[in-house]
Amino acid sequence: MSGQSDLDGFFADTESTPMLTPSDIVEHLFCPRYTWFIHTLKIPQHEEKRYIVMKGRELHEQREKRNPDYLRKKIGCVNKELSVYLASPRIRVRGIVDEVLTLTDGTMAPLDYKHTEYREWVFKTHRYQSVLYGMLIAEIYQKPVRRGYICYVRSGSKLCEVIYKPEDYQYIGGVIDEIFRIISTGEYPDATKHTARCIDCCYKNICV
């Protein structure tokens, strides 16, 4: 009975604890002012009008049909779970990971699909989103998670491995703290230093 009680308490905590989504964190890494516009001013993105987001949703709906098993076999996958909901009151994040993999060495790993082209490196936002999923998997499954995988569909389903480091966890934990500080204080953060990102930003006309 105590085990079931603990489980009930865990799920209650996931509903009552203020949490972020991986998208919240990725958007903050892209530009901290996303956090302020979305969570402080409550201005929605209307992301359904953006081509990349729409294509990404279409990709996620069709990936089970399009992704051949050879990709998983290539990395020693012995079991997979699709579209897994994960939530951790301790990490303060909830979200759905495309795939949770169990590998031959007994570790686990997230597999995330991106409807973008591979550019000879893994984007910072993609890397830290993978790290975040890895943290959630380790927390929920209580298994070691040392790496994650990203599949770049528009580059012929190129599969990239992301090795996690202790400093990755420290960094993403600091980002989560920063986001909650902005939400709680209403602080207006500095904009990204990469002004090219402003071109496709839905807030560019009101960001000063």
Rosetta constraint file for C-alpha pairs under 8 A:
AtomPair CA 1 CA 5 HARMONIC 6.15 0.50
AtomPair CA 2 CA 6 HARMONIC 6.09 0.50
AtomPair CA 3 CA 7 HARMONIC 6.27 0.50
AtomPair CA 4 CA 8 HARMONIC 6.12 0.50
AtomPair CA 5 CA 9 HARMONIC 6.15 0.50
AtomPair CA 6 CA 10 HARMONIC 6.18 0.50
AtomPair CA 7 CA 11 HARMONIC 6.40 0.50
AtomPair CA 8 CA 12 HARMONIC 6.16 0.50
AtomPair CA 9 CA 13 HARMONIC 6.12 0.50
AtomPair CA 10 CA 14 HARMONIC 6.40 0.50
AtomPair CA 11 CA 15 HARMONIC 6.55 0.50
AtomPair CA 12 CA 16 HARMONIC 6.24 0.50
AtomPair CA 13 CA 17 HARMONIC 5.58 0.50
AtomPair CA 13 CA 89 HARMONIC 6.22 0.50
AtomPair CA 14 CA 87 HARMONIC 6.15 0.50
AtomPair CA 14 CA 88 HARMONIC 6.36 0.50
AtomPair CA 14 CA 89 HARMONIC 5.54 0.50
AtomPair CA 17 CA 89 HARMONIC 5.97 0.50
AtomPair CA 17 CA 92 HARMONIC 7.19 0.50
AtomPair CA 18 CA 89 HARMONIC 7.99 0.50
AtomPair CA 18 CA 92 HARMONIC 6.68 0.50
AtomPair CA 19 CA 89 HARMONIC 7.32 0.50
AtomPair CA 19 CA 92 HARMONIC 4.58 0.50
AtomPair CA 19 CA 93 HARMONIC 4.88 0.50
AtomPair CA 19 CA 94 HARMONIC 6.38 0.50
AtomPair CA 20 CA 24 HARMONIC 6.03 0.50
AtomPair CA 20 CA 25 HARMONIC 7.27 0.50
AtomPair CA 20 CA 92 HARMONIC 6.26 0.50
AtomPair CA 20 CA 93 HARMONIC 4.69 0.50
AtomPair CA 20 CA 94 HARMONIC 6.25 0.50
AtomPair CA 21 CA 25 HARMONIC 6.72 0.50
AtomPair CA 21 CA 93 HARMONIC 5.52 0.50
AtomPair CA 21 CA 94 HARMONIC 5.24 0.50
AtomPair CA 21 CA 95 HARMONIC 5.46 0.50
AtomPair CA 22 CA 26 HARMONIC 6.14 0.50
AtomPair CA 22 CA 93 HARMONIC 7.13 0.50
AtomPair CA 22 CA 94 HARMONIC 7.26 0.50
AtomPair CA 22 CA 95 HARMONIC 6.24 0.50
AtomPair CA 22 CA 129 HARMONIC 6.38 0.50
AtomPair CA 22 CA 132 HARMONIC 7.31 0.50
AtomPair CA 23 CA 27 HARMONIC 5.94 0.50
AtomPair CA 24 CA 28 HARMONIC 6.22 0.50
AtomPair CA 24 CA 35 HARMONIC 7.09 0.50
AtomPair CA 25 CA 29 HARMONIC 6.25 0.50
AtomPair CA 25 CA 129 HARMONIC 7.79 0.50
AtomPair CA 25 CA 175 HARMONIC 7.45 0.50
AtomPair CA 25 CA 176 HARMONIC 7.14 0.50
AtomPair CA 25 CA 179 HARMONIC 7.84 0.50
AtomPair CA 26 CA 30 HARMONIC 6.22 0.50
AtomPair CA 26 CA 125 HARMONIC 5.59 0.50
AtomPair CA 26 CA 126 HARMONIC 7.89 0.50
AtomPair CA 26 CA 128 HARMONIC 7.74 0.50
AtomPair CA 26 CA 129 HARMONIC 6.60 0.50
AtomPair CA 27 CA 31 HARMONIC 6.14 0.50
AtomPair CA 27 CA 32 HARMONIC 7.28 0.50
AtomPair CA 27 CA 34 HARMONIC 6.08 0.50
AtomPair CA 27 CA 35 HARMONIC 7.35 0.50
AtomPair CA 28 CA 32 HARMONIC 4.34 0.50
AtomPair CA 28 CA 33 HARMONIC 7.00 0.50
AtomPair CA 28 CA 34 HARMONIC 5.85 0.50
AtomPair CA 28 CA 35 HARMONIC 5.82 0.50
AtomPair CA 28 CA 179 HARMONIC 7.51 0.50
AtomPair CA 29 CA 125 HARMONIC 6.45 0.50
AtomPair CA 30 CA 125 HARMONIC 7.08 0.50
AtomPair CA 30 CA 192 HARMONIC 7.08 0.50
AtomPair CA 30 CA 197 HARMONIC 7.74 0.50
AtomPair CA 31 CA 191 HARMONIC 5.94 0.50
AtomPair CA 31 CA 192 HARMONIC 4.84 0.50
AtomPair CA 32 CA 36 HARMONIC 7.16 0.50
AtomPair CA 32 CA 189 HARMONIC 6.12 0.50
AtomPair CA 32 CA 190 HARMONIC 6.81 0.50
AtomPair CA 32 CA 191 HARMONIC 6.13 0.50
AtomPair CA 32 CA 192 HARMONIC 6.78 0.50
AtomPair CA 33 CA 37 HARMONIC 6.19 0.50
AtomPair CA 33 CA 188 HARMONIC 7.26 0.50
AtomPair CA 33 CA 189 HARMONIC 5.90 0.50
AtomPair CA 33 CA 190 HARMONIC 6.91 0.50
AtomPair CA 33 CA 191 HARMONIC 5.80 0.50
AtomPair CA 33 CA 192 HARMONIC 7.92 0.50
AtomPair CA 34 CA 38 HARMONIC 5.96 0.50
AtomPair CA 35 CA 39 HARMONIC 5.65 0.50
AtomPair CA 35 CA 40 HARMONIC 7.33 0.50
AtomPair CA 35 CA 179 HARMONIC 6.76 0.50
AtomPair CA 35 CA 182 HARMONIC 7.48 0.50
AtomPair CA 35 CA 183 HARMONIC 7.53 0.50
AtomPair CA 36 CA 40 HARMONIC 4.96 0.50
AtomPair CA 36 CA 41 HARMONIC 6.55 0.50
AtomPair CA 36 CA 182 HARMONIC 6.91 0.50
AtomPair CA 36 CA 183 HARMONIC 7.10 0.50
AtomPair CA 36 CA 186 HARMONIC 7.21 0.50
AtomPair CA 36 CA 187 HARMONIC 7.64 0.50
AtomPair CA 36 CA 188 HARMONIC 6.48 0.50
AtomPair CA 36 CA 189 HARMONIC 7.33 0.50
AtomPair CA 37 CA 41 HARMONIC 5.02 0.50
AtomPair CA 37 CA 42 HARMONIC 6.15 0.50
AtomPair CA 37 CA 43 HARMONIC 5.63 0.50
AtomPair CA 37 CA 44 HARMONIC 7.88 0.50
AtomPair CA 37 CA 203 HARMONIC 7.91 0.50
AtomPair CA 38 CA 42 HARMONIC 4.69 0.50
AtomPair CA 38 CA 43 HARMONIC 5.11 0.50
AtomPair CA 38 CA 44 HARMONIC 5.95 0.50
AtomPair CA 38 CA 45 HARMONIC 7.51 0.50
AtomPair CA 39 CA 43 HARMONIC 7.73 0.50
AtomPair CA 39 CA 183 HARMONIC 6.18 0.50
AtomPair CA 40 CA 183 HARMONIC 6.03 0.50
AtomPair CA 40 CA 186 HARMONIC 6.03 0.50
AtomPair CA 45 CA 202 HARMONIC 6.33 0.50
AtomPair CA 45 CA 203 HARMONIC 7.81 0.50
AtomPair CA 46 CA 50 HARMONIC 7.86 0.50
AtomPair CA 46 CA 202 HARMONIC 7.99 0.50
AtomPair CA 47 CA 53 HARMONIC 6.54 0.50
AtomPair CA 48 CA 53 HARMONIC 6.65 0.50
AtomPair CA 48 CA 54 HARMONIC 6.09 0.50
AtomPair CA 49 CA 53 HARMONIC 7.97 0.50
AtomPair CA 49 CA 54 HARMONIC 7.44 0.50
AtomPair CA 50 CA 54 HARMONIC 6.36 0.50
AtomPair CA 51 CA 55 HARMONIC 6.14 0.50
AtomPair CA 52 CA 56 HARMONIC 6.05 0.50
AtomPair CA 52 CA 115 HARMONIC 7.68 0.50
AtomPair CA 53 CA 57 HARMONIC 6.29 0.50
AtomPair CA 54 CA 58 HARMONIC 6.34 0.50
AtomPair CA 55 CA 59 HARMONIC 6.09 0.50
AtomPair CA 55 CA 115 HARMONIC 6.97 0.50
AtomPair CA 56 CA 60 HARMONIC 6.31 0.50
AtomPair CA 56 CA 114 HARMONIC 7.08 0.50
AtomPair CA 56 CA 115 HARMONIC 5.61 0.50
AtomPair CA 57 CA 61 HARMONIC 6.35 0.50
AtomPair CA 58 CA 62 HARMONIC 6.41 0.50
AtomPair CA 59 CA 63 HARMONIC 5.79 0.50
AtomPair CA 59 CA 115 HARMONIC 6.86 0.50
AtomPair CA 60 CA 98 HARMONIC 7.53 0.50
AtomPair CA 60 CA 113 HARMONIC 7.43 0.50
AtomPair CA 62 CA 66 HARMONIC 6.43 0.50
AtomPair CA 63 CA 67 HARMONIC 5.58 0.50
AtomPair CA 67 CA 71 HARMONIC 7.61 0.50
AtomPair CA 68 CA 72 HARMONIC 7.94 0.50
AtomPair CA 69 CA 73 HARMONIC 6.28 0.50
AtomPair CA 70 CA 74 HARMONIC 5.90 0.50
AtomPair CA 71 CA 75 HARMONIC 6.96 0.50
AtomPair CA 71 CA 159 HARMONIC 7.44 0.50
AtomPair CA 72 CA 76 HARMONIC 6.47 0.50
AtomPair CA 72 CA 77 HARMONIC 5.21 0.50
AtomPair CA 73 CA 77 HARMONIC 5.44 0.50
AtomPair CA 73 CA 78 HARMONIC 7.73 0.50
AtomPair CA 75 CA 103 HARMONIC 7.55 0.50
AtomPair CA 76 CA 103 HARMONIC 5.40 0.50
AtomPair CA 76 CA 104 HARMONIC 5.44 0.50
AtomPair CA 77 CA 101 HARMONIC 6.21 0.50
AtomPair CA 77 CA 102 HARMONIC 5.72 0.50
AtomPair CA 77 CA 103 HARMONIC 4.42 0.50
AtomPair CA 77 CA 104 HARMONIC 6.18 0.50
AtomPair CA 78 CA 101 HARMONIC 7.55 0.50
AtomPair CA 78 CA 102 HARMONIC 5.76 0.50
AtomPair CA 78 CA 103 HARMONIC 5.55 0.50
AtomPair CA 78 CA 104 HARMONIC 6.08 0.50
AtomPair CA 79 CA 101 HARMONIC 5.82 0.50
AtomPair CA 79 CA 102 HARMONIC 5.08 0.50
AtomPair CA 79 CA 103 HARMONIC 7.18 0.50
AtomPair CA 80 CA 99 HARMONIC 6.48 0.50
AtomPair CA 80 CA 100 HARMONIC 5.64 0.50
AtomPair CA 80 CA 101 HARMONIC 4.58 0.50
AtomPair CA 80 CA 102 HARMONIC 6.34 0.50
AtomPair CA 81 CA 99 HARMONIC 5.46 0.50
AtomPair CA 81 CA 100 HARMONIC 5.11 0.50
AtomPair CA 81 CA 101 HARMONIC 6.58 0.50
AtomPair CA 82 CA 97 HARMONIC 7.73 0.50
AtomPair CA 82 CA 98 HARMONIC 5.81 0.50
AtomPair CA 82 CA 99 HARMONIC 4.57 0.50
AtomPair CA 82 CA 100 HARMONIC 6.63 0.50
AtomPair CA 83 CA 96 HARMONIC 5.85 0.50
AtomPair CA 83 CA 97 HARMONIC 5.53 0.50
AtomPair CA 83 CA 98 HARMONIC 4.60 0.50
AtomPair CA 83 CA 99 HARMONIC 5.78 0.50
AtomPair CA 84 CA 96 HARMONIC 5.24 0.50
AtomPair CA 84 CA 97 HARMONIC 5.36 0.50
AtomPair CA 84 CA 98 HARMONIC 6.65 0.50
AtomPair CA 84 CA 99 HARMONIC 6.62 0.50
AtomPair CA 84 CA 100 HARMONIC 6.96 0.50
AtomPair CA 85 CA 94 HARMONIC 7.48 0.50
AtomPair CA 85 CA 95 HARMONIC 5.71 0.50
AtomPair CA 85 CA 96 HARMONIC 4.33 0.50
AtomPair CA 85 CA 97 HARMONIC 6.61 0.50
AtomPair CA 86 CA 94 HARMONIC 5.62 0.50
AtomPair CA 86 CA 95 HARMONIC 5.53 0.50
AtomPair CA 86 CA 96 HARMONIC 6.08 0.50
AtomPair CA 86 CA 97 HARMONIC 7.50 0.50
AtomPair CA 86 CA 136 HARMONIC 6.44 0.50
AtomPair CA 86 CA 137 HARMONIC 7.38 0.50
AtomPair CA 86 CA 140 HARMONIC 7.30 0.50
AtomPair CA 87 CA 92 HARMONIC 7.64 0.50
AtomPair CA 87 CA 93 HARMONIC 5.84 0.50
AtomPair CA 87 CA 94 HARMONIC 4.02 0.50
AtomPair CA 87 CA 95 HARMONIC 6.43 0.50
AtomPair CA 87 CA 136 HARMONIC 6.92 0.50
AtomPair CA 87 CA 140 HARMONIC 7.84 0.50
AtomPair CA 88 CA 92 HARMONIC 5.65 0.50
AtomPair CA 88 CA 93 HARMONIC 5.74 0.50
AtomPair CA 88 CA 94 HARMONIC 6.37 0.50
AtomPair CA 88 CA 136 HARMONIC 6.64 0.50
AtomPair CA 88 CA 139 HARMONIC 7.22 0.50
AtomPair CA 88 CA 140 HARMONIC 7.45 0.50
AtomPair CA 89 CA 93 HARMONIC 6.92 0.50
AtomPair CA 91 CA 136 HARMONIC 7.66 0.50
AtomPair CA 91 CA 173 HARMONIC 7.79 0.50
AtomPair CA 92 CA 176 HARMONIC 7.99 0.50
AtomPair CA 93 CA 136 HARMONIC 7.96 0.50
AtomPair CA 97 CA 110 HARMONIC 6.95 0.50
AtomPair CA 97 CA 111 HARMONIC 7.51 0.50
AtomPair CA 97 CA 112 HARMONIC 6.84 0.50
AtomPair CA 97 CA 133 HARMONIC 6.71 0.50
AtomPair CA 98 CA 110 HARMONIC 7.51 0.50
AtomPair CA 98 CA 111 HARMONIC 6.20 0.50
AtomPair CA 98 CA 112 HARMONIC 5.38 0.50
AtomPair CA 98 CA 113 HARMONIC 6.95 0.50
AtomPair CA 99 CA 110 HARMONIC 5.77 0.50
AtomPair CA 99 CA 111 HARMONIC 5.01 0.50
AtomPair CA 99 CA 112 HARMONIC 6.65 0.50
AtomPair CA 100 CA 108 HARMONIC 7.11 0.50
AtomPair CA 100 CA 109 HARMONIC 5.96 0.50
AtomPair CA 100 CA 110 HARMONIC 4.79 0.50
AtomPair CA 100 CA 111 HARMONIC 6.34 0.50
AtomPair CA 100 CA 137 HARMONIC 7.70 0.50
AtomPair CA 101 CA 108 HARMONIC 5.46 0.50
AtomPair CA 101 CA 109 HARMONIC 5.13 0.50
AtomPair CA 101 CA 110 HARMONIC 6.03 0.50
AtomPair CA 101 CA 111 HARMONIC 7.05 0.50
AtomPair CA 102 CA 106 HARMONIC 6.68 0.50
AtomPair CA 102 CA 107 HARMONIC 6.14 0.50
AtomPair CA 102 CA 108 HARMONIC 4.49 0.50
AtomPair CA 102 CA 109 HARMONIC 6.58 0.50
AtomPair CA 103 CA 107 HARMONIC 5.56 0.50
AtomPair CA 103 CA 108 HARMONIC 5.77 0.50
AtomPair CA 103 CA 109 HARMONIC 7.50 0.50
AtomPair CA 106 CA 143 HARMONIC 7.93 0.50
AtomPair CA 106 CA 144 HARMONIC 7.81 0.50
AtomPair CA 107 CA 143 HARMONIC 6.26 0.50
AtomPair CA 107 CA 144 HARMONIC 5.07 0.50
AtomPair CA 107 CA 145 HARMONIC 5.57 0.50
AtomPair CA 107 CA 146 HARMONIC 7.22 0.50
AtomPair CA 108 CA 137 HARMONIC 7.56 0.50
AtomPair CA 108 CA 138 HARMONIC 7.86 0.50
AtomPair CA 108 CA 143 HARMONIC 6.64 0.50
AtomPair CA 108 CA 144 HARMONIC 6.35 0.50
AtomPair CA 108 CA 145 HARMONIC 5.09 0.50
AtomPair CA 108 CA 146 HARMONIC 7.61 0.50
AtomPair CA 108 CA 147 HARMONIC 7.96 0.50
AtomPair CA 109 CA 134 HARMONIC 6.36 0.50
AtomPair CA 109 CA 137 HARMONIC 7.54 0.50
AtomPair CA 109 CA 145 HARMONIC 5.74 0.50
AtomPair CA 109 CA 146 HARMONIC 7.25 0.50
AtomPair CA 109 CA 147 HARMONIC 5.88 0.50
AtomPair CA 109 CA 148 HARMONIC 4.94 0.50
AtomPair CA 109 CA 149 HARMONIC 7.19 0.50
AtomPair CA 110 CA 130 HARMONIC 6.84 0.50
AtomPair CA 110 CA 133 HARMONIC 6.28 0.50
AtomPair CA 110 CA 134 HARMONIC 6.14 0.50
AtomPair CA 110 CA 137 HARMONIC 7.64 0.50
AtomPair CA 110 CA 147 HARMONIC 7.85 0.50
AtomPair CA 110 CA 148 HARMONIC 5.04 0.50
AtomPair CA 110 CA 149 HARMONIC 6.16 0.50
AtomPair CA 111 CA 130 HARMONIC 7.94 0.50
AtomPair CA 111 CA 148 HARMONIC 6.18 0.50
AtomPair CA 111 CA 149 HARMONIC 4.71 0.50
AtomPair CA 111 CA 150 HARMONIC 5.68 0.50
AtomPair CA 111 CA 151 HARMONIC 7.28 0.50
AtomPair CA 112 CA 130 HARMONIC 7.27 0.50
AtomPair CA 112 CA 149 HARMONIC 6.36 0.50
AtomPair CA 112 CA 150 HARMONIC 4.86 0.50
AtomPair CA 112 CA 151 HARMONIC 6.18 0.50
AtomPair CA 113 CA 150 HARMONIC 5.84 0.50
AtomPair CA 113 CA 151 HARMONIC 4.79 0.50
AtomPair CA 113 CA 152 HARMONIC 6.25 0.50
AtomPair CA 113 CA 153 HARMONIC 6.93 0.50
AtomPair CA 114 CA 150 HARMONIC 7.12 0.50
AtomPair CA 114 CA 151 HARMONIC 6.07 0.50
AtomPair CA 114 CA 152 HARMONIC 5.06 0.50
AtomPair CA 114 CA 153 HARMONIC 6.17 0.50
AtomPair CA 115 CA 152 HARMONIC 6.27 0.50
AtomPair CA 115 CA 153 HARMONIC 5.53 0.50
AtomPair CA 115 CA 154 HARMONIC 6.00 0.50
AtomPair CA 116 CA 152 HARMONIC 5.95 0.50
AtomPair CA 116 CA 153 HARMONIC 6.66 0.50
AtomPair CA 116 CA 154 HARMONIC 5.58 0.50
AtomPair CA 116 CA 155 HARMONIC 7.56 0.50
AtomPair CA 117 CA 152 HARMONIC 5.91 0.50
AtomPair CA 117 CA 153 HARMONIC 7.10 0.50
AtomPair CA 117 CA 154 HARMONIC 5.01 0.50
AtomPair CA 117 CA 155 HARMONIC 5.10 0.50
AtomPair CA 118 CA 122 HARMONIC 7.33 0.50
AtomPair CA 118 CA 152 HARMONIC 5.94 0.50
AtomPair CA 118 CA 154 HARMONIC 7.68 0.50
AtomPair CA 118 CA 155 HARMONIC 5.91 0.50
AtomPair CA 118 CA 158 HARMONIC 7.39 0.50
AtomPair CA 122 CA 126 HARMONIC 6.54 0.50
AtomPair CA 122 CA 127 HARMONIC 6.32 0.50
AtomPair CA 122 CA 160 HARMONIC 7.72 0.50
AtomPair CA 123 CA 127 HARMONIC 6.16 0.50
AtomPair CA 124 CA 128 HARMONIC 6.24 0.50
AtomPair CA 125 CA 129 HARMONIC 6.06 0.50
AtomPair CA 126 CA 130 HARMONIC 6.24 0.50
AtomPair CA 126 CA 150 HARMONIC 7.88 0.50
AtomPair CA 127 CA 131 HARMONIC 6.31 0.50
AtomPair CA 127 CA 162 HARMONIC 6.80 0.50
AtomPair CA 128 CA 132 HARMONIC 6.06 0.50
AtomPair CA 128 CA 168 HARMONIC 7.47 0.50
AtomPair CA 128 CA 172 HARMONIC 6.99 0.50
AtomPair CA 129 CA 133 HARMONIC 6.33 0.50
AtomPair CA 130 CA 134 HARMONIC 6.15 0.50
AtomPair CA 130 CA 148 HARMONIC 6.01 0.50
AtomPair CA 130 CA 149 HARMONIC 7.43 0.50
AtomPair CA 130 CA 150 HARMONIC 7.72 0.50
AtomPair CA 130 CA 162 HARMONIC 7.62 0.50
AtomPair CA 131 CA 135 HARMONIC 6.25 0.50
AtomPair CA 131 CA 148 HARMONIC 7.26 0.50
AtomPair CA 131 CA 164 HARMONIC 6.59 0.50
AtomPair CA 131 CA 168 HARMONIC 6.99 0.50
AtomPair CA 131 CA 169 HARMONIC 7.16 0.50
AtomPair CA 131 CA 172 HARMONIC 7.92 0.50
AtomPair CA 132 CA 136 HARMONIC 6.40 0.50
AtomPair CA 132 CA 169 HARMONIC 7.93 0.50
AtomPair CA 132 CA 172 HARMONIC 7.24 0.50
AtomPair CA 133 CA 137 HARMONIC 6.17 0.50
AtomPair CA 134 CA 138 HARMONIC 6.15 0.50
AtomPair CA 134 CA 145 HARMONIC 6.00 0.50
AtomPair CA 134 CA 146 HARMONIC 7.75 0.50
AtomPair CA 134 CA 147 HARMONIC 7.38 0.50
AtomPair CA 134 CA 148 HARMONIC 6.80 0.50
AtomPair CA 135 CA 139 HARMONIC 6.16 0.50
AtomPair CA 135 CA 145 HARMONIC 7.62 0.50
AtomPair CA 135 CA 169 HARMONIC 7.68 0.50
AtomPair CA 136 CA 140 HARMONIC 6.10 0.50
AtomPair CA 137 CA 141 HARMONIC 5.70 0.50
AtomPair CA 137 CA 142 HARMONIC 7.53 0.50
AtomPair CA 137 CA 143 HARMONIC 7.64 0.50
AtomPair CA 137 CA 145 HARMONIC 7.29 0.50
AtomPair CA 138 CA 142 HARMONIC 5.12 0.50
AtomPair CA 138 CA 143 HARMONIC 5.30 0.50
AtomPair CA 138 CA 144 HARMONIC 5.93 0.50
AtomPair CA 138 CA 145 HARMONIC 5.80 0.50
AtomPair CA 139 CA 143 HARMONIC 7.80 0.50
AtomPair CA 146 CA 163 HARMONIC 6.32 0.50
AtomPair CA 146 CA 164 HARMONIC 5.58 0.50
AtomPair CA 147 CA 161 HARMONIC 6.87 0.50
AtomPair CA 147 CA 162 HARMONIC 5.41 0.50
AtomPair CA 147 CA 163 HARMONIC 4.48 0.50
AtomPair CA 147 CA 164 HARMONIC 5.38 0.50
AtomPair CA 148 CA 161 HARMONIC 5.92 0.50
AtomPair CA 148 CA 162 HARMONIC 5.07 0.50
AtomPair CA 148 CA 163 HARMONIC 6.66 0.50
AtomPair CA 148 CA 164 HARMONIC 7.65 0.50
AtomPair CA 149 CA 159 HARMONIC 6.67 0.50
AtomPair CA 149 CA 160 HARMONIC 5.56 0.50
AtomPair CA 149 CA 161 HARMONIC 4.70 0.50
AtomPair CA 149 CA 162 HARMONIC 5.93 0.50
AtomPair CA 150 CA 159 HARMONIC 5.74 0.50
AtomPair CA 150 CA 160 HARMONIC 5.20 0.50
AtomPair CA 150 CA 161 HARMONIC 6.62 0.50
AtomPair CA 150 CA 162 HARMONIC 7.67 0.50
AtomPair CA 151 CA 157 HARMONIC 5.52 0.50
AtomPair CA 151 CA 158 HARMONIC 5.52 0.50
AtomPair CA 151 CA 159 HARMONIC 4.52 0.50
AtomPair CA 151 CA 160 HARMONIC 6.38 0.50
AtomPair CA 152 CA 156 HARMONIC 7.13 0.50
AtomPair CA 152 CA 157 HARMONIC 5.05 0.50
AtomPair CA 152 CA 158 HARMONIC 5.13 0.50
AtomPair CA 152 CA 159 HARMONIC 6.48 0.50
AtomPair CA 152 CA 160 HARMONIC 7.96 0.50
AtomPair CA 153 CA 157 HARMONIC 4.04 0.50
AtomPair CA 153 CA 158 HARMONIC 6.59 0.50
AtomPair CA 164 CA 168 HARMONIC 6.48 0.50
AtomPair CA 165 CA 169 HARMONIC 7.11 0.50
AtomPair CA 166 CA 170 HARMONIC 6.59 0.50
AtomPair CA 167 CA 171 HARMONIC 6.00 0.50
AtomPair CA 168 CA 172 HARMONIC 6.23 0.50
AtomPair CA 169 CA 173 HARMONIC 6.04 0.50
AtomPair CA 170 CA 174 HARMONIC 6.26 0.50
AtomPair CA 171 CA 175 HARMONIC 6.37 0.50
AtomPair CA 172 CA 176 HARMONIC 6.29 0.50
AtomPair CA 173 CA 177 HARMONIC 6.35 0.50
AtomPair CA 174 CA 178 HARMONIC 6.15 0.50
AtomPair CA 175 CA 179 HARMONIC 6.23 0.50
AtomPair CA 176 CA 180 HARMONIC 6.36 0.50
AtomPair CA 177 CA 181 HARMONIC 6.16 0.50
AtomPair CA 178 CA 182 HARMONIC 6.32 0.50
AtomPair CA 179 CA 183 HARMONIC 6.28 0.50
AtomPair CA 180 CA 184 HARMONIC 6.03 0.50
AtomPair CA 181 CA 185 HARMONIC 5.95 0.50
AtomPair CA 181 CA 186 HARMONIC 7.95 0.50
AtomPair CA 181 CA 187 HARMONIC 7.81 0.50
AtomPair CA 182 CA 186 HARMONIC 5.28 0.50
AtomPair CA 182 CA 187 HARMONIC 5.07 0.50
AtomPair CA 182 CA 188 HARMONIC 7.32 0.50
AtomPair CA 182 CA 189 HARMONIC 7.58 0.50
AtomPair CA 183 CA 187 HARMONIC 7.52 0.50
AtomPair CA 192 CA 197 HARMONIC 7.91 0.50
AtomPair CA 194 CA 198 HARMONIC 7.85 0.50
AtomPair CA 195 CA 199 HARMONIC 7.67 0.50
AtomPair CA 197 CA 201 HARMONIC 6.81 0.50
AtomPair CA 198 CA 204 HARMONIC 6.15 0.50
AtomPair CA 199 CA 204 HARMONIC 7.38 0.50
AtomPair CA 200 CA 204 HARMONIC 7.93 0.50
AtomPair CA 203 CA 207 HARMONIC 5.91 0.50
